[in-house]
């Protein structure tokens, strides 16, 4: 924005004010006050800038504009080629042809630089400046919404990298490209359930009108978590995901029958909802929704079972039998949370133990990441730590070995 501030000072000079451009960009004060406040050196700078700043009649060369604004002459020429600036030329086709810029040119340059800061393309800027019918406020509002989504997308990419780090030991690039193989493997448990088949058939049976009506009801719930509002943080994500899960239970599959792993499997295997999510947001937003749902479920699993994990860890060395009894409760909780009350009853115990085993690994990795621990609201809300999780891990390992 430095060029913008310098131009502002130069344009202000025609109203009898001189900006202190050298050393204090953007500060606009009357020359006499500046001189008294800062002494002779400020006066020299002020005199220099007064010579550069044009009045209504004076023109500046490209070199002077560059000194005044910091905008390179090459960029001024580029703006001219794109029709954004139309400086006066002293003589086309002659060796000493010079481009001269007046106050109106500087004002237009100021507008170009300002709109460029908001990531308007040069063709967009030209249309805005040349067409008086363009709604400037509306154009800026739309651009701000676009920038907001870009910002959210960048945050989602950062969080998705952490998602892969938490859930997968595979190659990072492969995980970023294809998602965590570990979760898709556990989603196979949901794919064996009758409720999964019923949900897939239900989605297939929706008419085009029925599907449109159902999806329209969930648009806001999809949009909110994908935007990853920094103000509301993870609490906002949880609230939006609860709204989405409520819709999912009504129109796709009840949570008690499939829960998160069923949601993951259907999202992967049926295009209806996933494609709608990306229509609302953009490419990658379906994966973002799956990721956010995972973090909501993981955080809730850790908070709900914190005391149980700590108790298992305390008994791990002194009373293994009692620790194993409690571990069965933890495994059951993992099954209910991630496959639903009905779904967990239809899955073999060894598969549920493997699921719980992995959830403990995921929880430990989440706790190791300071930023993620804070983002998920785990800081200060749970007592278990990596040591307690490791002890619980060993107890379940003993169970699986038996």
N, C-alpha and C positions, 0 to 999 in steps of 0.2 A: 504493500500500500504506500510505499515511500514516494513513488512517482505521483500518485494521486494527491498526497499531501503537498508536495512541491508545487504541483499545478494549482492547487487551491490557493496557495500563497501568492503565486504569480498573478492569478486572476484577481485576487483581492487587492493587488497593488493599484488597479485602476480606480479603486474607491478611496485611495489615500492611505492605505495600510501596507506595510511591508512585512513579509514574513521572515522570521529568522530561519532560513533554509539550511545554512551551513551550521552543523553542530546540534541544532534543535529542530528537527523536521516536524512540521505540522503545528508548531506553536505560532499563533498569529497575534501580534501585539503592535501598537503604534510604534513607529520608528524611534521617536524621542524617548518613550518609556524604555524601550530596549536598550538604547544607548546609555541612559542613566543607570540602568540596572546592571549592565555588564561591562561598561567602560569602553575604551578606544577600540579594542579588538572586535567587539560586537558592532561598533559603528562601521568598521571596514567591511565586515561581512554584510551588514545592512546596505551599505552603499553599493557593494558588488551585486547583490540580489536586486536592488532597485534598478540597476542598469540592465539586468537581464529581464526583469518583469516588464512586459509590454503594457503600454496604455492602449486606448481604443484605436489609435492610428498606427502605432509602431508594429513592426513585424520582426520575428526572430528567425534566424537561420536554423537549419536542422541541428548544427553543432551547438547552438545556444539552447535549443530545446532539450537536447541531450544533457547538457550541463545543468539545466534547471530541473529536469524531471528524472534523470537517470534512465530514461528510455533510450536504448541504442538507436543510432541513425538507421541501422539495417531494419529494425522493427518499425520505425516510422515509415520507411519505404515500403515495407510489407503491408502495413495498414493502408497505405496509399494505393497499392496494387489491388487490394481487396475492396477498394471503394469506401473505406472507413474514414479516410482523411483526404481533403482536397486542398492542399496548400497552394498558395499563389506561386507561379513560376516566373522568373525574371526573363526567361527566353528559351523556349524549347529548341533543341537542335544546335545549341551553341555551347562552346566549351565552358563558359562561365555561368551556365544555367544554375540558378540557385532556387531552392524551395523556401518560401517564407511563410511563417505561421503567425497568425494574429490571435487575439483573445478568443474568438469563437472557435478557432482550431484547437486551442488549448482546452477549452471547455468540452469539445467533442472528444479529444484525447482522454480527458478525465473520465468521461462517460464510458469510453471503450475499456479503459483499464479497470474501472469499477465493475462493469458487467463481466469482464473476463475473470475477475477474482471469484465471481460466483459461478464460474465454469460455463458461461454461455459461449458457444462457438462463434467465430467471427461472422459467419453468415447470419446467425441469429441476432448478433449485435447490430449488424447493418440493417436488418429488417426492423428492429426495435427503434433505431435512431431515425430511419428514413420514412417509416410509415406511421403517421400520426394516429391511425386508427388502432394501432396495437395497444392492448391493455398492459401497460408496464407493470402495474401492481400484480395483475394476474399472472404475467409471465414470471415475475420474481417469485411469487407464491408457488407456482408449479416447479420452478427450479429448486426452491428450498425443500420441497417435498421429495424431489429427486435426490438431492444431496443427503437428505435424512435417510433415505433408503440405501444410498451408497455407504453411508456411515454405519448403518445397521449391518449391511452386508460384510463390511470389514470386521466388525466385532464378531459376527457369526463365523467368519473364516478363522479368526483367532480361537474362538471357543471350540470350533470343530476340530482344530488341531489338538486341543487338549482332550477332546472327546476320544479321538483315536489313540492318544497317548494313554488314556485311562483304560480303554477297553481292549486294546489289541497289542500283541507282541510282534505282529507282522511288520513288513516294510512300511515305513511312514508314508511314502509316496503312494503306494498301493492302497493303503488305508484311506488316505485323503481322497483318492480317485473313486474308490469303490465302497467305502464305508467299512465298519468293523466286521470282519468275518466271524468273530466270536459271537456277536449278538445274532447274526443270521443263523449261526449254528443252533443257538438256543431257541430261536424262533421256530426251528423244525419241530420242537416239542409241541408248540401251538398248532402247527400244521397237521399233526396227527389227531387232533381233537375234532369230534363231531361239530362243535360250535364253529370251528373254522370253516368247514364246508357249508354250514348254514349261512354264515356271514357272506361268503363268496357268492352263493346262490342268490342271496337277498340283493346284493349289489347288481348282479346280472339281471335281476327281474325288474329293477326300476325302469319305468319308461323315461324317455328324455325329459318330459315335463316334470315327473316326480323327482328325478335326480336334480334338476335345476332348482326346484322349490326347496329340496332338502339342503342342497349346498349353499343356497342363498342365506339360509338361516345361520350358517356357521362362518360366514365371511369375516365378521369382526373378530371372532375368536381365533381365527387363523392369522389375521393381520397383526394383532397386538403382540403375540410372542415373537413373531418373526422380526418385528421392528426392534426388539430388544431395547426397550426404553431404559436409558441410563438412570432416569430419575426414580422410577418405580423399582428398578433392579430385578432381582430374582423373584421377589414377592409378586411383582406384576406379571412375570412369566408364569408363575404358579397359578395365579388367578385366571389368566387367560387359558392355560392348559386345562384347568378344571372345567371351564366352560366348554372347551373342545371335547374333553372326555365325556361330558354330559351329553353332548350332541352325538358322539360316537356310539354311546350306549343305546341311544334312542333309535338311531338310523342304521347302524352297522352291526354291532355286537355288544351285548351287556358286559360291563366290566367284570362281573363275577364269573363269567364264562371264559374269558380270554385274557383280560388285562393287557399289560404293556407288550408282552411278547406276541400276543395275538394282533395287537395294533401294528407292531413292526412287520409281522408276516403279511398281513393284508395290505399294508401300505406298499410293501415290496412287490406283491403278487398281483394286485388289482390296480389298474391305472386311474379309475374314476376319481377318487379323492386326491391322489397325488398330483394328477394333472390339473385339477382345479386349484390346488394350492399354488402351483407354479403359474397359473393364469393370473391369480390375484397378485402375487408377489413377483416372482421371476424364477429363472433357472436356479436350482439349488435350494429353494425355499422348502421343498418337501423334505430334503435331508436335514435342513435346519430344524424343522418341526419334530422329526424323529429324534434328533439330538437333544432338543430341549425337553421333550417328554422323558427321555432317558435320565437326564440330570434331575428332573423333578422326582422321578421314581427312586433314584439312588439316594437323594438327600432324605426323602421320607423314610426309606428303608433304614438308613443309618440313625435317624432321629428316633424312630419308633422302637428300634431294637438296641438302642445304646446301652440301657441298663442290663439287658440280657447278655450282650456281648461282654460287658465288663464282668458280669458274674461268672460266665464261662471261663474267662481268662483267669479269674481269681482261683477257680477250682482246678484249672488245668494241671497244676503240679501236685496239688495236695489230695484231690479226690477226682480221678479221671472218670470214674463211673458216673458220678453226679454231673460232671461237666458234659459227658456224652448225652445224658438224659436231657439236659438243657439245650444241647446242640440240636436235638431232634425238634425242639420247639422253634429254634432259629431257622432250621431247614423248612419247617412247615410255614413259617412266616414268609420266607422267601418265595415259596410256591404260591401262596395266596396272593402276595403282593404283585408278582410278575406273571402269573398265569390265571389268576382269579380263583375264587373259592371252589367253584365246580371244576375248573380246569386242573387245579392242583391235585384233586382226588383221582383224576384219570391218568396221571403221569407216574411212572415208576419212581420209587424212592431214591434209587441210585442217581437217576437223572435230576431229581430235585436237589440231592446233595451236591452234585456237580455244579448246579446253578448257584446254590448258596456259596459254595467254594469260590466261584468266580466273582460273586458280588462282594465278598470280603476282599478279594484282590483289587477290585475296582475301587472299593471304599478306601483302601490303604493308599492307592495311587492318588485319589482325590485329596486325601489329607496331606499328602506330601507336597502338593502344589499349593503354595501359600495364597496365591491369587484366587485359585479355584475354591479353596477352603473358605475364604472370605465371601466369595460371590455366592456360593451355595448356602450361606448362612450357617455354616458348621462351627465357625469360630466362637467359642464360649458357650455353645448350646449343647454340645455332646461331651461326654467324659472319656470315651474310648479313644485310644491313640494307636499308633502303629504297633506298639508292643502288645496291647490287648488284642488287636486284630491278628497279629502273628500267633498268639497263643490259641485263639479260637480257630485259626487256620489249621494248627497242628491237631487240635481235637477232632475236627472234621476229617482230617487226613487219616487219623487213626480209625475213625468210623468206616471210612471208605476202604481201608485196608482189611478190616474185619470181614 
